[in-house]
């Protein structure tokens, strides 16, 4: 016999009639003397309830089981490594039924669980990848318990991913990251979705090269693999000359430099941002520069950069760091005396030095450091292709005669390296390379002026050693008169820098002498230094002449 369940379980005499029924029909039955069928309905319902209790708890279990919720598996019943490692699967009783005492089996075997009120956590440790049956059974009331049965697929094997290290051509141009992923549904590189070929290969072009590009491969189960590619951008070969801010404002000095660029004898100009006097050559908007009056506005930075670029050259912005009489004097006067290198008794250092008192600022002071970070960021934003530090050191002399407030237990060498690393991050953010000018003796005597070449090389794009022959003492590197023998002293001193930086990405771009000091220097002497550097495998250089007059005859057109 088929039962009409909808009619059987009507709740009250006031139920709304079914579609097509008629209240007049009920009235008619009454008028004909027929008794209502309600007692029969009640009787049948009671019989059915007893039958369910006695013979079939399956319907009750299915109904109650639907009140369970399972967290940690996908809609398709897939459990990945992340869900497994978080502790397993969580079963929640949505209808408030307690789970205490529940029996949990996986593939018919009981497994340990952790129970907290309405929550029950099933651990999956030791379970192999594949399809498994999970069953959760609870003790019930007089109508029986509840049961949840689910088929689960454990997939904890992440996709395989390889990403190739890449060398970019420019800090301001695009770079393409390539790799291959196996069993991946999606791959992203630096947050950008890659197109996956049938063989799993992919290539993503980023607008600018990051220091490190992280790729993430994700499979259908949600397992992920991460691999990073190192993105190296080496500073292209540089042939530059030094030009001060005031010299750039002079047609007589600027035009010969531009001519060398157009003749392809140079491919860069080193233009001072901040010089040895502490003067900033352009109208800097850095707050501290405005406050102390260091921004002189000798040249228009954007115009100068545009003119040099048009002539075929890059612009290397030189920042003289800690030799800064303007900042030192203003800071001492305004009561910010910790910005200045001090003597052990608290006075300003330098009274007996060749630079004089209030010449050197304190590299350990946070305001001094931020001043240079701000200048580097501003210059890079303006379009300077390089930031080149000079005087990135402590004063020469006995360190026992100096005090650096705020240095603490950090060594002077490490403090300076840390600032260089911070500056490189700032410069790279805006697409500029970073170089560091160092003393020639620093390669063998790192503590003499706090320039540790090995450590600096790890935090900069290039080291620019000042190996001027006139600055070496007689007998250095076995050369009796270095100033009169520019080739051997240059070659031997630069060989040490090459050796010291061999296991880093830093290049060596030396400062070479194009001025006369004790010995007259012309085309031959300048050319001898360039040849010596080339024989060490170094084809880049910066020429220094404080008068900004250079020997073009020593330079050959670049191919």
C-alpha positions as CSV (number, residue, x, y, z in Angstrom):
1,X,0.0,0.0,0.0
2,X,1.4,3.5,-0.9
3,X,1.0,6.1,1.9
4,X,0.5,9.7,1.2
5,X,3.3,11.0,3.5
6,X,2.2,14.6,3.1
7,X,-1.3,13.9,4.4
8,X,-0.1,11.4,6.9
9,X,2.0,14.0,8.8
10,X,-0.3,16.9,8.7
11,X,0.2,18.8,11.9
12,X,-3.2,20.3,13.0
13,X,-6.9,20.3,11.9
14,X,-6.3,23.9,10.8
15,X,-3.7,22.9,8.0
16,X,-4.3,24.7,4.8
17,X,-6.1,22.4,2.3
18,X,-4.1,21.0,-0.5
19,X,-4.5,22.4,-3.9
20,X,-7.8,21.2,-5.5
21,X,-9.4,20.2,-2.2
22,X,-12.7,21.7,-1.1
23,X,-14.1,22.7,2.3
24,X,-17.5,22.2,1.0
25,X,-16.6,18.5,0.4
26,X,-15.9,18.1,4.1
27,X,-19.2,19.7,5.0
28,X,-20.9,17.3,2.6
29,X,-19.4,14.3,4.2
30,X,-20.7,15.5,7.6
31,X,-24.1,16.0,6.2
32,X,-24.1,12.5,4.8
33,X,-23.4,11.1,8.3
34,X,-19.8,10.0,7.6
35,X,-17.4,10.3,10.5
36,X,-13.9,12.1,10.1
37,X,-10.8,10.0,9.3
38,X,-8.6,11.6,11.9
39,X,-8.4,8.6,14.3
40,X,-7.2,6.4,11.5
41,X,-4.5,8.9,10.6
42,X,-3.3,9.0,14.2
43,X,-3.3,5.2,14.4
44,X,-1.3,4.8,11.2
45,X,1.2,7.4,12.3
46,X,1.7,5.6,15.6
47,X,2.2,2.3,13.9
48,X,4.7,3.8,11.5
49,X,6.7,5.4,14.3
50,X,7.0,2.1,16.2
51,X,8.1,0.4,13.0
52,X,10.9,2.9,12.4
53,X,12.2,2.5,16.0
54,X,12.0,-1.2,15.9
55,X,13.2,-2.0,12.4
56,X,15.0,0.9,10.7
57,X,17.2,3.6,12.2
58,X,18.7,4.3,8.8
59,X,16.3,7.2,8.1
60,X,17.0,8.7,11.5
61,X,20.8,8.4,11.0
62,X,20.7,10.0,7.5
63,X,18.6,12.9,8.8
64,X,20.9,13.5,11.8
65,X,24.0,12.9,9.8
66,X,23.1,15.8,7.6
67,X,23.5,18.1,10.6
68,X,27.3,17.3,10.7
69,X,29.7,19.7,9.0
70,X,33.1,18.7,7.8
71,X,35.9,21.3,7.6
72,X,39.3,20.7,6.0
73,X,38.2,19.0,2.8
74,X,37.2,20.6,-0.5
75,X,33.6,20.3,-1.9
76,X,34.9,17.3,-3.8
77,X,36.3,15.6,-0.7
78,X,39.9,16.3,-1.4
79,X,42.3,16.9,1.5
80,X,45.6,18.7,0.8
81,X,48.8,19.0,2.7
82,X,47.8,22.3,4.3
83,X,44.7,20.8,5.8
84,X,46.5,17.7,7.0
85,X,49.3,19.8,8.6
86,X,46.8,22.1,10.4
87,X,45.7,19.1,12.4
88,X,43.4,17.2,10.1
89,X,39.7,17.3,9.6
90,X,37.2,19.1,11.9
91,X,33.7,17.6,12.3
92,X,31.2,20.0,13.8
93,X,27.7,19.1,15.0
94,X,25.6,21.8,13.5
95,X,22.4,20.9,15.4
96,X,24.1,21.1,18.8
97,X,24.4,17.3,19.2
98,X,27.4,16.5,21.4
99,X,30.3,14.5,19.8
100,X,31.7,13.2,23.0
101,X,32.3,9.5,22.8
102,X,32.0,9.4,19.0
103,X,33.7,6.5,17.2
104,X,35.8,7.6,14.2
105,X,37.2,5.1,11.7
106,X,39.2,5.6,8.5
107,X,38.9,2.6,6.1
108,X,37.3,0.7,9.0
109,X,40.1,1.3,11.5
110,X,39.6,3.4,14.5
111,X,41.7,6.5,14.7
112,X,42.5,8.9,17.6
113,X,40.5,12.1,17.8
114,X,40.4,15.3,19.9
115,X,36.9,16.3,21.0
116,X,35.9,19.8,22.3
117,X,32.1,20.3,22.7
118,X,30.6,20.4,19.3
119,X,34.0,20.0,17.6
120,X,35.9,16.8,16.8
121,X,39.3,16.8,15.1
122,X,40.4,13.8,13.1
123,X,44.1,13.5,12.7
124,X,45.4,12.2,9.3
125,X,49.1,11.7,10.2
126,X,50.6,8.6,8.6
127,X,47.7,8.2,6.1
128,X,48.9,7.7,2.6
129,X,47.7,9.6,-0.4
130,X,44.7,8.0,-2.0
131,X,41.0,7.5,-1.5
132,X,39.7,6.7,2.0
133,X,36.4,6.3,3.8
134,X,35.8,8.4,6.9
135,X,33.0,7.4,9.3
136,X,31.9,9.2,12.4
137,X,29.3,7.5,14.6
138,X,27.8,8.9,17.8
139,X,25.8,7.4,20.5
140,X,22.1,8.3,20.2
141,X,18.9,8.6,22.2
142,X,16.0,6.1,22.1
143,X,15.8,6.8,18.3
144,X,19.4,5.8,17.6
145,X,22.7,7.6,17.0
146,X,24.0,9.7,14.2
147,X,26.4,8.7,11.5
148,X,28.5,10.6,8.9
149,X,30.2,8.7,6.1
150,X,32.4,10.5,3.6
151,X,34.7,9.4,0.9
152,X,37.9,11.4,1.1
153,X,40.9,11.7,-1.3
154,X,44.1,12.6,0.4
155,X,46.4,14.5,-2.0
156,X,49.5,16.0,-0.2
157,X,52.0,15.8,-3.1
158,X,52.9,19.4,-4.2
159,X,53.6,20.2,-7.8
160,X,57.2,20.2,-9.0
161,X,58.6,23.7,-9.8
162,X,61.8,25.1,-11.2
163,X,62.6,28.7,-11.9
164,X,65.7,30.0,-13.6
165,X,67.9,32.8,-12.3
166,X,67.7,35.7,-14.6
167,X,69.9,38.6,-15.7
168,X,68.1,41.8,-16.6
169,X,69.3,44.5,-18.9
170,X,68.1,47.5,-17.0
171,X,66.8,48.4,-13.5
172,X,64.1,50.5,-15.2
173,X,63.1,48.1,-17.9
174,X,61.1,44.8,-18.1
175,X,62.5,41.4,-17.2
176,X,61.2,37.9,-18.1
177,X,61.2,35.1,-15.5
178,X,61.0,31.6,-17.0
179,X,60.4,28.2,-15.4
180,X,58.6,24.9,-15.6
181,X,55.9,23.4,-13.4
182,X,54.7,19.8,-13.3
183,X,51.2,18.8,-12.1
184,X,50.3,22.4,-11.5
185,X,46.9,24.0,-12.2
186,X,48.2,27.6,-11.8
187,X,51.5,29.4,-11.5
188,X,52.1,33.0,-10.4
189,X,55.3,35.0,-10.4
190,X,55.5,38.0,-8.2
191,X,51.7,37.9,-8.0
192,X,51.2,37.7,-11.8
193,X,49.5,34.7,-13.3
194,X,51.5,32.8,-15.8
195,X,50.3,31.1,-18.9
196,X,51.1,27.4,-18.6
197,X,52.1,25.5,-21.8
198,X,51.3,21.9,-22.3
199,X,54.7,20.8,-21.1
200,X,54.4,23.0,-18.0
201,X,56.8,25.7,-19.1
202,X,55.9,29.3,-18.4
203,X,57.3,32.8,-18.8
204,X,56.2,36.0,-17.0
205,X,57.4,39.5,-17.9
206,X,57.6,41.9,-15.0
207,X,57.7,45.6,-15.6
208,X,60.9,46.0,-13.5
209,X,63.3,43.5,-12.1
210,X,63.0,42.7,-8.4
211,X,66.0,41.5,-6.5
212,X,64.2,38.2,-6.1
213,X,61.2,36.9,-8.0
214,X,59.1,34.3,-6.2
215,X,57.0,31.8,-8.2
216,X,54.1,29.8,-6.7
217,X,52.7,26.7,-8.3
218,X,49.3,25.4,-7.1
219,X,47.7,22.0,-8.0
220,X,44.0,21.1,-8.2
221,X,44.1,20.0,-4.6
222,X,45.5,23.3,-3.4
223,X,49.0,22.1,-2.6
224,X,51.6,24.7,-3.3
225,X,55.3,24.9,-4.1
226,X,57.4,28.1,-3.9
227,X,60.7,28.7,-5.6
228,X,62.6,32.0,-6.0
229,X,64.7,33.2,-8.9
230,X,67.6,35.6,-8.3
231,X,67.3,38.5,-10.7
232,X,70.7,40.1,-11.4
233,X,71.1,43.4,-13.2
234,X,74.7,44.2,-13.8
235,X,75.8,47.8,-14.3
236,X,76.7,48.1,-18.0
237,X,80.3,49.1,-18.9
238,X,80.9,52.6,-17.7
239,X,83.4,55.3,-19.0
240,X,82.7,58.5,-17.1
241,X,84.3,61.7,-15.9
242,X,83.7,63.7,-12.8
243,X,81.9,67.0,-13.1
244,X,81.0,69.2,-10.1
245,X,77.7,71.1,-9.8
246,X,79.3,74.5,-10.5
247,X,81.3,73.1,-13.4
248,X,78.1,71.8,-15.1
249,X,76.8,75.4,-14.9
250,X,79.8,76.5,-16.9
251,X,79.6,76.3,-20.7
252,X,83.4,76.2,-20.9
253,X,83.5,73.0,-18.8
254,X,80.3,71.4,-19.7
255,X,80.5,71.5,-23.5
256,X,83.8,69.5,-23.8
257,X,82.3,66.8,-21.7
258,X,79.2,66.6,-23.9
259,X,81.6,66.5,-26.9
260,X,83.3,63.4,-25.5
261,X,79.9,61.8,-25.1
262,X,78.9,62.5,-28.7
263,X,82.2,61.1,-29.9
264,X,81.5,57.9,-27.9
265,X,84.7,58.2,-25.9
266,X,82.5,58.4,-22.8
267,X,79.1,56.9,-22.0
268,X,78.4,58.5,-18.7
269,X,78.9,61.7,-16.7
270,X,79.5,61.7,-12.9
271,X,77.6,64.8,-11.8
272,X,77.8,65.9,-8.1
273,X,74.6,65.7,-6.1
274,X,76.3,66.7,-2.8
275,X,80.0,67.7,-2.8
276,X,82.9,68.0,-0.2
277,X,81.6,71.3,1.0
278,X,78.2,69.8,1.8
279,X,76.6,71.7,-1.0
280,X,73.8,70.1,-3.1
281,X,74.1,71.2,-6.7
282,X,70.4,71.3,-7.5
283,X,67.4,72.7,-5.7
284,X,66.8,69.7,-3.4
285,X,63.4,69.4,-1.7
286,X,64.8,67.2,1.1
287,X,63.5,68.8,4.3
288,X,66.8,68.8,6.2
289,X,68.6,70.2,3.1
290,X,66.1,73.1,3.0
291,X,66.5,73.7,6.7
292,X,70.3,73.9,6.8
293,X,70.6,75.8,3.5
294,X,72.7,73.1,1.7
295,X,70.6,73.2,-1.6
296,X,72.4,75.7,-3.9
297,X,70.7,75.2,-7.2
298,X,73.7,75.5,-9.4
299,X,72.0,73.4,-12.1
300,X,68.6,72.2,-13.0
301,X,68.7,68.4,-12.3
302,X,66.0,67.3,-14.7
303,X,67.4,69.5,-17.5
304,X,71.0,68.2,-16.9
305,X,69.8,64.6,-16.9
306,X,67.9,65.1,-20.2
307,X,70.8,66.8,-21.9
308,X,73.3,64.0,-20.9
309,X,70.8,61.3,-21.9
310,X,70.3,63.0,-25.3
311,X,74.1,63.0,-25.8
312,X,74.2,59.3,-25.2
313,X,75.3,59.1,-21.6
314,X,74.1,57.9,-18.3
315,X,74.1,60.2,-15.2
316,X,76.0,59.0,-12.1
317,X,75.0,61.2,-9.1
318,X,77.9,61.5,-6.6
319,X,76.9,62.0,-2.9
320,X,79.8,62.9,-0.6
321,X,78.5,61.4,2.5
322,X,80.1,62.1,5.9
323,X,82.5,64.9,5.0
324,X,79.8,67.6,5.3
325,X,80.8,71.0,6.9
326,X,77.3,72.5,6.2
327,X,75.4,69.7,8.1
328,X,78.1,69.5,10.8
329,X,78.1,73.2,11.6
330,X,74.4,73.6,11.5
331,X,73.8,70.6,13.7
332,X,76.4,71.7,16.3
333,X,74.8,75.2,16.3
334,X,71.3,73.9,16.7
335,X,72.1,71.6,19.5
336,X,72.0,68.3,17.5
337,X,75.6,67.6,18.4
338,X,75.3,63.8,18.2
339,X,75.1,64.3,14.4
340,X,78.8,65.2,14.5
341,X,81.9,63.0,15.1
342,X,83.1,63.9,18.6
343,X,86.3,63.7,20.6
344,X,86.3,61.4,23.6
345,X,85.7,64.5,25.8
346,X,82.7,65.5,23.8
347,X,84.0,68.3,21.6
348,X,83.8,68.3,17.8
349,X,86.4,66.1,16.1
350,X,88.8,67.5,13.6
351,X,90.5,70.5,15.1
352,X,93.9,69.1,14.3
353,X,93.1,67.3,11.0
354,X,93.6,68.6,7.5
355,X,89.8,69.1,7.2
356,X,89.3,71.2,10.3
357,X,86.7,71.0,13.1
358,X,83.1,70.4,12.2
359,X,83.9,68.7,8.9
360,X,82.7,65.1,9.5
361,X,79.2,64.0,10.4
362,X,78.5,60.9,12.4
363,X,77.6,57.9,10.3
364,X,75.9,56.2,13.3
365,X,73.4,59.0,13.8
366,X,69.9,58.3,12.5
367,X,69.3,61.8,11.2
368,X,72.5,61.8,9.3
369,X,71.7,58.4,7.8
370,X,68.2,59.5,6.9
371,X,69.5,62.6,5.2
372,X,71.5,60.5,2.8
373,X,68.7,58.0,2.2
374,X,66.4,60.9,1.4
375,X,68.9,62.4,-1.0
376,X,69.5,59.1,-2.8
377,X,65.7,58.5,-3.2
378,X,65.2,62.0,-4.5
379,X,68.0,61.8,-7.0
380,X,66.8,58.4,-8.3
381,X,63.3,59.7,-8.7
382,X,64.7,62.7,-10.7
383,X,66.3,60.3,-13.1
384,X,69.9,59.8,-12.0
385,X,70.9,56.4,-13.3
386,X,73.4,55.8,-10.5
387,X,74.0,56.9,-6.9
388,X,77.7,56.9,-6.1
389,X,78.8,57.4,-2.5
390,X,82.0,59.1,-1.7
391,X,83.5,59.7,1.8
392,X,81.4,56.8,3.0
393,X,83.8,56.3,5.8
394,X,85.0,57.6,9.2
395,X,87.7,60.3,9.3
396,X,91.3,59.0,8.8
397,X,93.3,59.0,12.0
398,X,93.4,57.1,15.3
399,X,90.0,55.8,16.2
400,X,90.8,56.3,19.8
401,X,90.6,60.0,19.2
402,X,87.0,59.8,17.9
403,X,83.6,59.2,19.4
404,X,80.5,58.2,17.4
405,X,77.4,58.7,19.5
406,X,74.8,56.0,18.9
407,X,77.2,53.4,17.5
408,X,76.9,51.1,20.5
409,X,78.6,47.8,20.1
410,X,78.4,47.8,16.3
411,X,81.7,48.3,14.6
412,X,82.2,51.3,12.3
413,X,82.7,49.0,9.4
414,X,79.4,47.2,9.9
415,X,77.5,50.4,10.6
416,X,78.6,51.8,7.2
417,X,77.8,48.6,5.4
418,X,74.3,48.7,6.9
419,X,73.7,52.2,5.5
420,X,75.0,51.1,2.1
421,X,72.6,48.2,2.1
422,X,69.7,50.5,3.1
423,X,70.6,52.9,0.3
424,X,70.8,50.2,-2.3
425,X,67.2,49.1,-1.5
426,X,66.1,52.8,-1.9
427,X,68.0,53.3,-5.1
428,X,66.8,50.0,-6.6
429,X,63.2,50.9,-5.7
430,X,63.5,53.8,-8.1
431,X,65.6,52.1,-10.8
432,X,69.1,53.4,-9.9
433,X,72.4,51.5,-9.4
434,X,74.5,52.1,-6.3
435,X,78.3,52.4,-6.2
436,X,80.7,53.1,-3.3
437,X,84.0,55.0,-3.7
438,X,86.7,53.6,-1.4
439,X,90.4,54.2,-0.6
440,X,92.9,52.0,-2.5
441,X,94.4,50.8,0.8
442,X,91.0,49.7,2.1
443,X,91.3,46.3,0.3
444,X,94.1,45.3,2.6
445,X,93.4,47.6,5.6
446,X,89.6,47.6,6.2
447,X,89.8,49.2,9.7
448,X,91.9,52.2,8.6
449,X,88.9,54.2,7.6
450,X,86.1,51.7,8.2
451,X,85.7,50.4,4.7
452,X,85.4,46.6,4.6
453,X,85.5,45.8,0.9
454,X,84.4,42.2,1.3
455,X,81.2,43.2,3.2
456,X,80.6,46.3,1.0
457,X,80.7,44.2,-2.2
458,X,77.8,42.2,-1.0
459,X,75.6,45.3,-0.6
460,X,76.4,47.4,-3.7
461,X,76.4,47.1,-7.4
462,X,80.0,48.3,-7.8
463,X,83.1,49.3,-5.8
464,X,84.9,52.4,-7.1
465,X,88.5,52.2,-5.6
466,X,90.5,55.4,-5.8
467,X,93.8,54.0,-7.0
468,X,95.4,57.3,-8.1
469,X,99.2,56.7,-8.5
470,X,100.0,60.0,-6.8
471,X,98.3,58.8,-3.6
472,X,100.4,55.7,-3.1
473,X,103.4,55.7,-0.9
474,X,106.8,54.7,-2.3
475,X,107.3,51.0,-2.2
476,X,103.6,50.0,-2.2
477,X,103.0,46.8,-4.1
478,X,106.8,46.8,-4.8
479,X,106.6,49.9,-6.9
480,X,109.4,52.3,-5.9
481,X,107.7,55.5,-7.3
482,X,104.0,54.8,-8.0
483,X,103.3,58.3,-9.3
484,X,105.9,57.9,-12.0
485,X,104.8,54.4,-12.9
486,X,101.0,54.5,-13.3
487,X,100.6,51.1,-15.1
488,X,102.1,48.7,-12.5
489,X,100.6,50.4,-9.4
490,X,97.2,50.5,-11.1
491,X,97.3,46.9,-12.2
492,X,98.6,45.5,-8.9
493,X,96.3,47.4,-6.7
494,X,93.2,46.6,-8.8
495,X,94.1,42.9,-8.8
496,X,93.5,42.8,-5.1
497,X,90.1,44.3,-5.5
498,X,89.2,41.8,-8.2
499,X,90.3,39.0,-5.9
500,X,88.5,40.4,-2.9
501,X,85.1,40.7,-4.7
502,X,85.4,37.5,-6.8
503,X,82.5,35.7,-5.1
504,X,80.1,38.6,-5.2
505,X,78.1,40.3,-7.9
506,X,79.8,43.7,-7.4
507,X,81.8,45.1,-10.2
508,X,85.0,47.1,-9.9
509,X,84.9,50.5,-11.6
510,X,88.0,52.4,-10.5
511,X,88.7,56.0,-10.1
512,X,91.7,56.9,-12.3
513,X,93.9,59.9,-12.2
514,X,93.6,62.6,-14.9
515,X,95.4,65.4,-13.0
516,X,99.0,66.3,-12.2
517,X,100.3,66.1,-8.7
518,X,104.1,66.0,-8.4
519,X,104.3,64.4,-11.9
520,X,102.9,65.8,-15.1
521,X,100.0,63.7,-16.4
522,X,98.8,63.7,-20.0
523,X,97.3,61.3,-22.6
524,X,100.0,58.7,-22.1
525,X,99.7,58.5,-18.3
526,X,95.9,58.3,-18.4
527,X,96.0,55.7,-21.1
528,X,98.4,53.6,-19.1
529,X,96.0,53.4,-16.2
530,X,93.1,52.5,-18.5
531,X,95.2,49.7,-20.1
532,X,96.3,48.4,-16.7
533,X,92.6,48.1,-15.6
534,X,91.7,46.3,-18.8
535,X,94.6,43.8,-18.2
536,X,92.9,43.0,-14.9
537,X,89.6,42.4,-16.8
538,X,88.2,45.8,-15.9
539,X,86.8,47.8,-18.8
540,X,85.0,50.5,-16.8
541,X,86.5,53.6,-15.2
542,X,85.8,57.0,-13.8
543,X,88.3,59.8,-14.5
544,X,89.0,62.4,-11.8
545,X,90.2,65.9,-12.3
546,X,89.0,68.5,-9.8
547,X,89.4,71.2,-12.5
548,X,87.1,69.2,-14.8
549,X,89.5,69.2,-17.8
550,X,90.1,65.8,-19.4
551,X,92.6,64.3,-21.8
552,X,90.4,63.1,-24.6
553,X,93.4,61.8,-26.5
554,X,93.7,59.0,-23.9
555,X,90.2,57.8,-24.8
556,X,89.3,55.5,-27.7
557,X,85.8,55.5,-29.2
558,X,83.6,52.7,-27.8
559,X,82.4,50.1,-30.3
